[in-house]
Each structure stands twice: as C-alpha cells, then as structure tokens.
Amino acid sequence: VPNNLTIFGIAVGTLPGSPEPMVFAYNSKGQIVVTDAVGRQEWISTDGYGSVAAQLSAKRHADPGESDIVYVHGRIDVLDVDNDGISELVVLRNDDMSGSVFSRMRLFKQGRLEILKPDQLGMATRWRTRDLTKYISDFAVDDLDGDGLPEIALALVQEGKSVIGGGRSNVYIFKLDVTPAATQ
C-alpha cells in the first residue's frame, strides 16, 4: 500500500488510457487517491468520501491502558456499471457533523452513494442516490433480480446503538439506471 493510504477501502482496477492496474484508496482525510502500481499519485479528490462509524482501537502508547481510536474507511468498488468498457468508482459519501470538535466520535447527518466516472479533469459524479438520513455503512453492486442489469444494495444505519437501546438499520435496493453517457 502506498504511503499515507489506508488498507481499508482499497481497490485495484484500470482506467482509460492506462493498461496497467491502478490503486484506488482513501488517505487519512478521506480523499480518494489514485496511484499507479509503484505508488505515483495520478489523481486525488478534493472532497472526502468513505467515512463510516467503524473503528479500531490502536495501542500506540507506552501506557497499555491508553489507546487511539482509528476510524476505518468504507468500501471502494471499481466496476463498469454502465457496460461501456470504462470502469467507474462506487463510493460512500457520509456527511460527518462532528468535524474536528469531537475527534473521538463521528456523528452523521446524512449519506449517499456515488458513482464517479473518469473524464478529462479527473473523476466526475455520474450517478448518486438521494441524500439518506444518518449514514450508509456498506453496499454491494450486483444483478440482484436476475434481469441482467445491476442493482445497489446498501445498509443504512438510521439509529446507532446507545446506552438505552439498540440501533436500527435497514437494507435498501436501488435500480442502477445508468446508460452509457454520450460521447463528449
């Protein structure tokens, strides 16, 4: 894994004009970073993606009772969802309300799933779900109903666990209505 990228939310795939596989991963700020096989950065997003509530406790201190919370990033899928021969990125985009004020906690207002397609300037949003209340914890893309067209199943956390009760999550399925874009 190239420096400053995480092993969580990493994918390998190809992009137009590049016969060699590329690495798609999140950096510590949640930006999507595209690198070649030797780690040279080819593109980086300006916005953050992939934030989820999943976390690990990392023991990085001499005091065994002290640990850091490390948040992991969500999935990145590299797929040709519109069957035009060009791979797209499927990524989560959850809006974290806590910002830098609460570094040990994430509070999500809403989330969405986006499909990013490469263009002359980098990556552009090609398709997205509407904004959904709370956050998306994970997703899968597949032909779920056997009609030959892909669907997206996503897990939406609508109430997190609390001291007084359990959480509530639902699975939603979206038909992917992405036909190949007109040549520009």
TILUMVO-963024 format. One line per 4 residues: their letters; for each residue x, y, z of C-alpha. Coordinates in nm, 4 decimals, padded with zeros to 6 digits. Layout:
# TILUMVO-963024
A> X,Y,Z ~ ... .
END
This chain:
# TILUMVO-963024
VPNN> 00.0000,00.0000,00.0000 ~ 00.1499,00.3379,-00.0951 ~ 00.2436,00.5722,00.1914 ~ -00.0364,00.7704,00.3672 .
LTIF> -00.3113,00.5438,00.2296 ~ -00.5135,00.3049,00.4396 ~ -00.5654,-00.0641,00.3765 ~ -00.9369,-00.0196,00.4486 .
GIAV> -01.1380,00.0767,00.1436 ~ -00.8842,-00.0099,-00.1210 ~ -00.9458,-00.1409,-00.4724 ~ -00.7455,-00.2210,-00.7835 .
GTLP> -00.8687,-00.1593,-01.1362 ~ -00.7891,00.0030,-01.4685 ~ -00.8771,00.3421,-01.6126 ~ -00.8972,00.4579,-01.9750 .
GSPE> -00.5546,00.5181,-02.1250 ~ -00.3800,00.3133,-01.8580 ~ -00.3226,-00.0535,-01.9416 ~ -00.1640,-00.1101,-01.6003 .
PMVF> -00.3787,-00.1613,-01.2904 ~ -00.4279,00.1427,-01.0661 ~ -00.4756,00.1504,-00.6878 ~ -00.7809,00.3367,-00.5539 .
AYNS> -00.7692,00.4124,-00.1815 ~ -00.8560,00.6699,00.0835 ~ -00.5959,00.8830,00.2561 ~ -00.6315,00.9844,00.6222 .
KGQI> -00.8538,01.2808,00.5199 ~ -01.0929,01.0555,00.3290 ~ -00.9840,01.1823,-00.0094 ~ -00.9772,00.9262,-00.2888 .
VVTD> -00.6229,00.8813,-00.4137 ~ -00.5461,00.7062,-00.7426 ~ -00.1903,00.5765,-00.7771 ~ -00.0104,00.3599,-01.0258 .
AVGR> 00.1340,00.0220,-00.9258 ~ 00.4560,00.1783,-00.7911 ~ 00.2762,00.4418,-00.5822 ~ 00.2951,00.7511,-00.8062 .
QEWI> -00.0124,00.9630,-00.7461 ~ -00.2236,01.0071,-01.0597 ~ -00.5256,01.1864,-00.9086 ~ -00.6695,01.2947,-00.5709 .
STDG> -01.0245,01.4067,-00.4939 ~ -01.0894,01.7457,-00.3403 ~ -01.3776,01.6096,-00.1305 ~ -01.3814,01.3430,00.1384 .
YGSV> -01.5509,01.0057,00.0895 ~ -01.5740,00.6750,00.2676 ~ -01.6440,00.7910,00.6255 ~ -01.8170,00.5254,00.8332 .
AAQL> -01.8570,00.4688,01.2069 ~ -01.6396,00.1532,01.2110 ~ -01.3339,00.1964,01.4280 ~ -01.0350,00.0144,01.5711 .
SAKR> -00.8528,00.0738,01.8947 ~ -00.4806,00.1078,01.8301 ~ -00.2266,00.0683,02.1095 ~ 00.0410,00.3204,02.0136 .
HADP> 00.1462,00.4405,02.3576 ~ 00.3755,00.3084,02.6300 ~ 00.0776,00.3102,02.8700 ~ -00.1145,-00.0156,02.7994 .
GESD> -00.4392,00.1479,02.9183 ~ -00.4135,00.4286,02.6648 ~ -00.5137,00.3800,02.3020 ~ -00.6060,00.5792,01.9950 .
IVYV> -00.9268,00.5350,01.8010 ~ -00.8626,00.4754,01.4330 ~ -01.1610,00.5062,01.2003 ~ -01.1633,00.2768,00.9001 .
HGRI> -01.2979,00.3782,00.5607 ~ -01.5817,00.2210,00.3685 ~ -01.5652,00.0155,00.0548 ~ -01.4491,00.1335,-00.2879 .
DVLD> -01.5654,-00.0734,-00.5852 ~ -01.4160,-00.0404,-00.9325 ~ -01.6793,-00.1613,-01.1797 ~ -01.8059,-00.0954,-01.5285 .
VDND> -02.1637,-00.0315,-01.4128 ~ -02.2928,00.1065,-01.7439 ~ -02.1215,-00.1605,-01.9564 ~ -01.9373,00.0890,-02.1795 .
GISE> -01.5890,-00.0560,-02.1291 ~ -01.4820,00.2180,-01.8830 ~ -01.4608,00.1429,-01.5111 ~ -01.6316,00.3680,-01.2575 .
LVVL> -01.5735,00.4056,-00.8839 ~ -01.8612,00.3281,-00.6476 ~ -01.8064,00.5054,-00.3144 ~ -01.9850,00.6110,00.0050 .
RNDD> -02.0208,00.9750,00.0977 ~ -02.1466,01.0283,00.4524 ~ -02.1621,01.3809,00.5945 ~ -01.9921,01.3897,00.9355 .
MSGS> -02.1335,01.6639,01.1619 ~ -01.8767,01.6220,01.4399 ~ -01.5889,01.7781,01.2435 ~ -01.2687,01.8338,01.4358 .
VFSR> -01.4501,01.9235,01.7591 ~ -01.5137,01.5594,01.8549 ~ -01.2110,01.3732,01.7227 ~ -01.3074,01.0503,01.9017 .
MRLF> -01.6659,01.0370,01.7754 ~ -01.8478,01.0539,01.4442 ~ -02.1983,01.1933,01.4111 ~ -02.3566,01.1549,01.0699 .
KQGR> -02.6362,01.3718,00.9382 ~ -02.6866,01.2072,00.6001 ~ -02.5185,00.9899,00.3442 ~ -02.5350,00.8895,-00.0200 .
LEIL> -02.3731,00.6524,-00.2609 ~ -02.1966,00.7989,-00.5647 ~ -02.0614,00.6582,-00.8875 ~ -01.7598,00.8508,-01.0144 .
KPDQ> -01.6570,00.8259,-01.3779 ~ -01.3183,00.9295,-01.5156 ~ -01.3132,01.2258,-01.7518 ~ -01.0537,01.4710,-01.8842 .
LGMA> -01.0318,01.6514,-01.5471 ~ -01.0242,01.3516,-01.3142 ~ -01.3455,01.1991,-01.1793 ~ -01.6996,01.3347,-01.2009 .
TRWR> -02.0174,01.2179,-01.0292 ~ -02.2108,01.0118,-01.2853 ~ -02.4890,00.8826,-01.0589 ~ -02.5887,00.9120,-00.6945 .
TRDL> -02.8622,00.8150,-00.4569 ~ -03.0602,01.0895,-00.2953 ~ -02.9400,01.2024,00.0468 ~ -03.0435,00.9454,00.3067 .
TKYI> -03.0867,01.0239,00.6767 ~ -02.7952,00.9136,00.9021 ~ -02.5286,00.7075,00.7261 ~ -02.4558,00.4227,00.4876 .
SDFA> -02.2378,00.1573,00.6488 ~ -02.1763,-00.0625,00.3436 ~ -02.3014,-00.1530,-00.0034 ~ -02.2863,-00.4179,-00.2750 .
VDDL> -02.3373,-00.3921,-00.6513 ~ -02.4752,-00.6918,-00.8411 ~ -02.7618,-00.8120,-01.0580 ~ -02.9863,-00.8915,-00.7624 .
DGDG> -03.3073,-00.9645,-00.9529 ~ -03.1626,-01.1586,-01.2483 ~ -03.2652,-00.9077,-01.5170 ~ -02.9111,-00.8555,-01.6486 .
LPEI> -02.8865,-00.5015,-01.5020 ~ -02.7017,-00.4061,-01.1826 ~ -02.8668,-00.3012,-00.8581 ~ -02.7111,-00.1485,-00.5482 .
ALAL> -02.7962,-00.2871,-00.2067 ~ -02.6951,-00.0571,00.0768 ~ -02.7091,-00.0815,00.4535 ~ -02.8441,00.2383,00.6054 .
VQEG> -02.7914,00.2936,00.9786 ~ -03.0809,00.5095,01.0964 ~ -03.0298,00.4880,01.4727 ~ -02.6983,00.3988,01.6300 .
KSVI> -02.6632,00.1945,01.9479 ~ -02.6985,00.3946,02.2650 ~ -02.6855,00.3349,02.6369 ~ -03.0639,00.2987,02.6485 .
GGGR> -03.1169,00.0768,02.3453 ~ -03.0010,-00.0945,02.0325 ~ -02.9679,00.0576,01.6902 ~ -03.1833,00.0311,01.3793 .
SNVY> -03.0603,-00.0410,01.0277 ~ -03.2322,-00.1215,00.7006 ~ -03.1200,-00.2579,00.3657 ~ -03.2366,-00.0658,00.0586 .
IFKL> -03.2035,-00.1704,-00.3032 ~ -03.1679,00.0828,-00.5845 ~ -03.2014,00.0053,-00.9528 ~ -02.8967,00.1461,-01.1288 .
DVTP> -03.0321,00.3473,-01.4186 ~ -02.7026,00.4333,-01.5852 ~ -02.6907,00.4076,-01.9588 ~ -02.3626,00.4835,-02.1341 .
AATQ> -02.3054,00.8595,-02.1490 ~ -02.2977,01.0341,-02.4846 ~ -01.9507,01.0987,-02.6201 ~ -01.8345,01.4476,-02.5319 .
END
